[in-house]
Amino acid sequence: MNIYKKRLSKQIKKSLTLMTVFSLSIPLMASTTFARNQIQIVGSSTVFPFSSLVAEKFGKVGGFKTPVVEATGTGGGMKLFCSGIGDAYPDISNASRRIKAKEIENCKKNAIDAIEIKVGFDGIVLANAAQGDAFELTKKQIFMALAKLLPDADGKLIANPYIKWSDIDASLPNIKIEILGPPPTSGTRDAFVELAMEGGAKHFPSLAALKKNDKTKFKAVAHGIREDGAFIEAGENDNLIVQKLKANHNALGIFGFSFLDQNEDQIKGAIIDGAEPDFDNIADGSYGISRALYYYVKKQHIGIIPGLKEFTEEYLSEKAIGEDGYLLDKGLIPLDDDTLELVIETAEKQIPVNLDSE
């Protein structure tokens, strides 16, 4: 983690500037008084443990109440976040994928500006119990195991015929395909189908051709997960999936790397395209199923909800995401220095996210 060796003095200066700018800022709702004096955070179950730890540290030393953090899933969190301004609506939404254009549109309808804070990276792992079979998979094999429809030898789409892993490849374990994963409202699910499923689908010539000719149909096929019992929706709580794997040694689970990292004595991650799901491989990009993690701050609540600006300062501080930061101990993969500078600048200037300008 030597990427932090040059960060400390720069980070301290940036943090001081962030505090000053936030303190001097005049929010759009400065004339409004909220009854609530405690930060409310919703959203991704993957980001939940990171934000919960920051909230805990913040509540002990910041002079503010400990924020309330709830895991609602990325999609559910963004829906709540964009629903309105005031006491009844959350101040921050965690997200294990970037905000979507339609979510920004929903926010705009309610006069909400969302400030995007990228906090680091996370890998999406396929893991099973430590006592279970070892898995070395390719993205193509993952797609073959989970896709609702697959092309036959003539390129015609047929219902997924595979029952066991060994049906896909004789080198794979001779056990039933059984995968526990998140529901469609989860950011982890969104990222998994985009990175792993689409990545695997492109290895089929007929589907690669389909992507060139009809991207909408390709996406429907690539994102379509089978509904015959091989894939089991296990809810938004990634930790619950981990617990179920400990009880079922034949099942695999889909969840964020941090949950693997925190339970490495009881579960193990599958090798994907030759790369192990570990800190270094995710950080340097050699592990091919990784994504950025975010949270979004409601600009209209800054200066109204006590501690909202200070919470961001804590999240981006050296003690949280520095070389020896407590979030890295929790499994967060850090940003590089240049990206972190841009994130801090966005927070300083309270720049709302705008996908159209990129």
ZASERO-256111 format. One record per atom (N, C-alpha, C): residue in one letter; x, y, z. Coordinates in steps of 0.05 Angstrom, whole numbers, plus 5000, padded with zeros to 4 digits. Each point is the difference from the previous one (the first is absolute). Layout:
// ZASERO-256111
AXYZ;...
END
This chain:
// ZASERO-256111
M501649765000;M498450245000;M501750255000;N502350004986;N501850224999;N499050244985;I497649984988;I498950234986;I499450235019;Y500049955026;Y499450215019;Y502450155011;K502449924993;K502450105013;K500350304996;K498950114977;K500350284995;K497450165006;R498149875012;R497450125003;R499650175024;L501349945022;L499350105026;L499850315001;S502250144993;S499950295003;S498050124981;K499849894976;K498050104980;K497249955010;Q499549775012;Q497449935010;Q499150185023;I501950075018;I499450175022;I499250284990;K501550104981;K499350264988;K497350004987;K499449784986;K497549984986;K497749985020;S500449855022;S497949975020;S499450265013;L502150175006;L499650265012;L498450184981;T500749994974;T498650164981;T497149914998;L499549745000;L497349894998;L498450105023;M501150015025;M498650095023;M499350304997;T501950164990;T499550284997;T497950064980;V500149874976;V498150054979;V497249925009;F499849765013;F497449915009;F498950205021;S501750115017;S499150175022;S499050274988;L501350094979;L499250254988;L497749984980;S499449764992;S497949964980;S497350085010;I498350114982;I497350085008;I498149814985;P498849815014;P498349814986;P497550134990;L498849874980;L497650114987;L497750025020;M500049845021;M497850005019;M500850125027;A501750214999;A501150115025;A497850115018;S497850084988;S497850115016;S498249795011;T500649754994;T498349785010;T501249875024;T498349935020;T500949865024;T498949725000;F501849805003;F499249735002;F499949925029;A498049835007;A499949915027;A502149785006;R500849864979;R501949785003;R502850105003;N501549895019;N502850085005;N501949774998;Q499349794986;Q501649764997;Q500049924970;I502449954989;I500349924972;I498649734996;Q498649984977;Q498749754992;Q501249914974;I500949754999;I501449894977;I498649744992;V499549974974;V498749764990;V501749894977;G499149774988;G501349914976;G501549735002;S502149984984;S501449754995;S500849845025;S499549744998;S500949835022;S503149964999;T501150034976;T502949984997;T501550235013;V498950244997;V501250245011;V499350035030;F497849865008;F499050025027;F502249965022;P501649794999;P502049975021;P502150225001;F500650124977;F501950225000;F498850255012;S497650074991;S498650235010;S499349975030;S499449765008;S499349955028;S502450045018;L502449924990;L502450045016;L500750295002;V499850154977;V500550295001;V498050135019;A497549924999;A497950115017;A500749965030;E501049765006;E500749935027;E502350175010;K502150034984;K502350165007;K499250305003;F498450094981;F499150274999;F498350075024;G498349825009;G498350055023;G501650025026;K502349865001;K501650005024;K501750255004;V500950124977;V501950225002;V499150264987;G497849994985;G499350234984;G498250215014;G499049935024;G498250195013;G497249994989;F499449814983;F497349984988;F498949725007;K497449974997;K498849745004;K501049804979;T500249755008;T500849794981;T497949974979;P500850034974;P498049974978;P498649735001;V497650004990;V498549754997;V500449894972;V501049764998;V500749884974;V498249764995;E498649994978;E498249784994;E500649884972;A500149744999;A500649864975;A497449944985;T499450164980;T497549974985;T500549904971;G502649964993;G500749944973;G500450264985;T501750004980;T500750254985;T497550124987;G498549834986;G497650114986;G497950115019;G499549855022;G498150095020;G501050265013;G502650025006;G501150235012;G499750254983;M500649974974;M499850234982;M497150094997;K498249815000;K497150084999;K499250175024;L500949915024;L499450165024;L501450274999;F502550004993;F501650244999;F498950214982;C499049914977;C499050194979;C497150085004;S498849905021;S497150055003;S499350275011;G501850145013;G499350265011;G502150125018;I499550245009;I501750155018;I498650045026;G501549975022;G498850045026;G500449775019;D498850025024;D500549805021;D499349724992;A498149964983;A499049734993;A501849864980;Y502050134989;Y501549894979;Y503049985008;P501449794991;P502849965008;P501850214989;D502350035014;D502050204992;D502149894981;I500549745003;I502149874985;I498949734990;S500949934975;S499349734990;S502549864991;N500649785013;N502349834992;N499349864974;A502149954983;A499549874975;A502449834991;S499449754993;S502149824990;S500250004970;R498850204987;R500450064972;R499350304997;R500750114978;R499550294996;R497150064997;I499250245008;I497250094997;I499249984970;K497549934995;K499049974973;K498750274991;A499950044974;A498950244989;A497150045009;K498549785001;K497250025009;K499750085029;E502049925016;E500050075028;E500750305004;I501850104984;I500650295000;I497550154992;E498649904980;E497550134991;E498050015022;N499749785015;N498149995022;N500850205022;C502650035005;C501050205019;C499350284991;K500550054974;K499450274989;K497150075002;K498249814997;K497250055002;K499250115028;N501649925020;N499550085027;N502150215010;A501250144980;A501850225006;A502449925017;I501049754995;I502249895015;I502550004983;D502250105011;D502649974988;D501649795016;A501149804985;A501549795013;A503050044995;I501550015022;I502950034998;I501249725001;E501549934980;E501149734998;E502749985014;I500249815019;I502549955015;I500849714994;K502149974984;K501249744995;K501949945023;V499649765013;V501649955024;V502149784996;G499849844979;G501949794996;G498949794980;F501249775001;F499249784982;F499549755016;D498649824987;D499349745012;D499849804978;G500849755006;G499749794981;G497449855006;I498749894980;I497749825004;I501149724998;V499549855020;V501149735002;V497849784997;L500949784990;L498549755002;L501549835021;A498749945022;A501449865021;A498349775011;N501349825013;N498749775013;N501349945027;A498949815014;A501149935026;A502949894997;A501650055021;A502849924999;A500349704996;Q498049855010;Q500149704997;Q499049914973;G498950174984;G498949934974;G502149974978;D499249924976;D501849974978;D501250274992;A502549984989;A501350244990;A498950064972;F499650254994;F499050084974;F501950184985;E500649934975;E501550184982;E498250034976;L498950244996;L498050054980;L500950224980;T498849994977;T500250224981;T497350154999;K500150244989;K497450144998;K498149854982;K501149874980;K498249844982;K498649785015;Q501549875018;Q498849785016;Q497950115020;I500550245010;I498150135018;I497450054985;F500350114976;F497650054983;F498549744994;M501649794994;M498749754993;M498549885025;A501050065023;A498749895024;A497550165007;L499950264994;L497950165011;L498050114979;A500750004974;A498350124980;A497449854997;K497950154996;K497349884995;K499949874973;L501350134980;L500149904973;L502949984991;L500649794985;L502749964989;L499749934970;P502050084984;P500049924972;P500849714997;D498649854982;D500949734994;D502150004978;A500749774989;A502149994980;A499450164975;D497450054995;D499250154976;D499550305007;G500550075025;G499550285008;G497250065009;K498349795000;K497250045009;K499950015030;L498450185011;L499850025029;L498249795011;I501049855020;I498549795013;I500150045031;A498249875014;A500050005029;A502649885010;N501150115021;N502549905011;N499849705008;P501649834988;P499849725005;P501749895022;Y501850175012;Y502049905018;Y498849965028;I500549775012;I499149935026;I502350005020;K502249884993;K502449995017;K502250174988;W501950085017;W502350154990;W501649834980;S500249745006;S501549824982;S498749974973;D497450074997;D498750004974;D501250224982;I500950225013;I501250224985;I502849944992;D501549885018;D502849924995;D500649775019;A501249794989;A500649765016;A502050065022;S501550214998;S501950075021;S498750135024;L497550094997;L498650135023;L498749795018;P499550075025;P498849815019;P497549874990;N499649755007;N497749844992;N497850045020;I499150255003;I497850075018;I498050184987;K497650015010;K497950164989;K500750305001;I499250134978;I500450294999;I498050135020;E501050145019;E498350135020;E501450255009;I498950234993;I501350255004;I498150195015;L500850115022;L498550195016;L500950284992;G498150174994;G500850274991;G497950215007;P500650254994;P498350235007;P497750034981;P497950155008;P497750054982;P500650224980;P498250054981;P500450214980;P500450285010;T499050065025;T500350275011;T502850055010;S501749805001;S502750025011;S502050114980;G501750185009;G502250104983;G502049784994;T500349815018;T501849774995;T498949844977;R497449964999;R498849854978;R500550154974;D499550265000;D500450164976;D502949974989;A501950035019;A502849994992;A500849724991;F498949795013;F500749734993;F499149934972;V497550074994;V499049934973;V501550154978;E500750255007;E501550164980;E502849904996;L501449945022;L502849934998;L500549704994;A498649835015;A500449714997;A498349874978;M497450065001;M498249874981;M500450104972;E500150274997;E500650114973;E502849914990;G501950005019;G502749924992;G500149724990;G498349825013;G499949724991;G498549974974;A497850154997;A498449984976;A501550064974;K501850195002;K501550094977;K501949794989;H500449785015;H501749784991;H498549824981;F497450034997;F498549854980;F499850164975;P501049904977;P500050164975;P497250104993;S497949845003;S497450094993;S499050245017;L500849995026;L499250225018;L501750254995;A502649964993;A501750224994;A498950154975;A499049844981;A498850124976;A497450145007;L498549885018;L497450135008;L500650275014;K502150025015;K500650255013;K500550224980;K501349934977;K500550204979;K497450084986;N498249824997;N497650054984;N497550095016;D499949915024;D497650065017;D500950005029;K500950235009;K501150025028;K497849955021;T497650084994;T497949965019;T499449715004;K499849854978;K499549715002;K502349865013;F502550084993;F502449885012;F499950045031;K499450245008;K499950065029;K497949835014;A497749964987;A497949845012;A500949715004;V501549894980;V501149735002;V502249985021;A501950194998;A502450005017;A499250045030;H497950155005;H499350065028;H497849815010;G499049834983;G497949825008;G501049775017;I499249995025;I500849795018;I497849785003;R500949754999;R498149785000;R498250005025;E497749884997;E497950005021;E499149725006;D501849814996;D499349715004;D501049895026;G501050185018;G501049915026;G503049995003;A501450034978;A503050005001;A501050265013;F498550224995;F500650255013;F497850065020;I500950075025;I498150055022;I500450295010;E498050164998;E500150275011;E500049985030;A502250115012;A500349985029;A499850265015;G498850204987;G499650265013;G502250194997;E499650245012;E502050224997;E502449975019;N499749835021;N502049985020;N502249814992;D502350104992;D502249834991;D501049825022;N499950105025;N501049845022;N498249755005;L497550034993;L498249775002;L500849784980;I500850084976;I501049814980;I502449855011;V501850155012;V502449875012;V499249795021;Q498150075016;Q499149815021;Q498849754988;K498550034978;K498849774987;K502149824987;L502150114991;L502249844988;L501349825021;K500150105024;K501249845021;K498449765006;A497350024995;A498249775005;A499749814976;N500650114976;N499749844976;N502650004984;H501649795003;H502750004989;H500149964970;N497849934988;N499949974971;N499250254985;A499050205014;A499050254987;A502250204997;L499850174980;L501650234996;L498350255006;G501350225008;G498650255005;G501350234985;I498450204993;I501050244987;I499850235019;F502250135006;F500050235018;F502650154998;G500350225015;G502350164999;G502549885013;F502350084990;F502649905011;F500350045030;S499050225010;S500450065028;S498849785018;F497849874991;F498849795016;F501749754999;L501349954978;L502049784998;L502350065018;D501050244999;D502350085016;D499549975030;Q497650075008;Q499449985029;Q499349725009;N499749814981;N499249735008;N501949794987;E502550084995;E501849834984;E500749745014;D499449985026;D500549755014;D497849794995;Q497750094989;Q497849824997;Q499049974971;I500750204983;I499249984971;I502450064983;K499949924975;K502250054981;K498850094973;G501550174986;G499150124975;G501049834977;A498350004979;A500849864975;A502050174985;I501949864987;I501850144981;I498550054974;I500150254991;I498650074976;I501950094978;D500049864977;D501850054978;D502950025010;G500749815017;G502849985010;G500850195022;A498250175009;A500750195022;A498449945025;E501450005022;E498749975026;E498750265009;P497849985014;P498750245010;P501450105025;D502150154997;D501450105024;D500550304996;F501050135021;F500450295001;F501650104976;D502349884996;D501850104979;D498949964972;N498749784995;N498949944973;N497750194994;I498450065020;I497850194996;I501150284996;A502050075016;A501150274998;A501350064973;D501449804989;D501450054974;D498449924976;G497549905004;G498249954978;G500349724988;S501749835010;S500449744988;S497749815007;Y498650065022;Y497549855006;Y497850134985;G498749864981;G498350124981;G497150075008;I499349935025;I497250075009;I500250195023;S500650254994;S500350205021;S498550254992;R499350165020;R498450254994;R500650215021;A499450254993;A500350225019;A497750015019;L500550105024;L498050045021;L499650305005;Y497550075005;Y499350295003;Y498250045023;Y499850265008;Y497650095014;Y499350274989;Y497450075002;Y499050254989;Y498850175022;V500950255001;V499150195021;V498050194989;K497850055014;K498050184992;K500950295006;K500650154979;K501150275003;K498250185016;Q497449974996;Q498050175014;Q499949955030;H501349785010;H500049955029;H502650095013;I502050074984;I502550105012;I499650265013;G500950035025;G499650245016;G497350005014;I498349804995;I497549985013;I500049775020;I500949764990;I500349775017;I502750015014;P500150025026;P502650035014;P501949774994;G502550064994;G502149814996;G500249894972;L498350084981;L500149884974;L502650064985;K500950255002;K502650064987;K502349875014;E499949985027;E502149885015;E500249694995;F497749884995;F500049714994;F501749954975;T499650164979;T501649974976;T503050045005;E500650195017;E502850055007;E501249755014;E498549885017;E500949755014;E500549784980;Y498049964981;Y500249794980;Y502550024983;L500750254993;L502250054981;L502650055015;S500149975026;S502450065016;S502149784997;E502450085007;E502349814999;E499549775019;K498850055024;K499749795019;K497949804991;A498250084982;A498049814989;A501049854976;I501150144980;I500849874975;I502950044993;G501650075021;G502950024996;G501349725000;E502750004999;E501549754998;E499349815023;D499650115024;D499249835022;D497150065009;G498450084981;G497250085006;G498349775010;Y498150085017;Y498349795011;Y498149884979;L499450144978;L498349884980;L501549794983;L502650044997;L501549804986;L500149745016;D500150025026;D499949765017;D497449864997;K497950144991;K497449894997;K499749884972;G501950044982;G499949884974;G499650194977;L499950265005;L499750204978;L502650014984;I499750004973;I502350044983;I500350304994;P502250125005;P500250305000;P500150124972;L499350254998;L500450164976;L502950084997;D500850054975;D502750114996;D500050305008;D502350115003;D500250285010;D498650204982;D500349974973;D498850194982;D497049995001;T498949765001;T497149975002;T498950125026;L501549955022;L499150105026;L500050315000;E502050124987;E500050294998;E497650114987;L499149874978;L497650084985;L497549975017;V499949785015;V497749965018;V499850215021;I502350075012;I500050205021;I499350274988;E500950064976;E499350254987;E496950014995;T498949784992;T497149994995;T498550065026;A501049885022;A498750045026;A500450295010;E502350114995;E500650285008;E498150194987;K499749974974;K498450194984;K497149924998;Q499349785013;Q497249905000;Q498949984972;I501549874982;I499249984972;I498049774996;P497650054991;P498149784996;P500949834977;V499449745001;V500749824979;V498450074975;N501349984977;N498650074975;N501249814978;L498649794995;L501049804980;L500150124972;D498350204994;D499950114973;D502550164993;S501450105020;S502450164995;S502549844997;E499849735002;E502449845000;E500449874972;
END
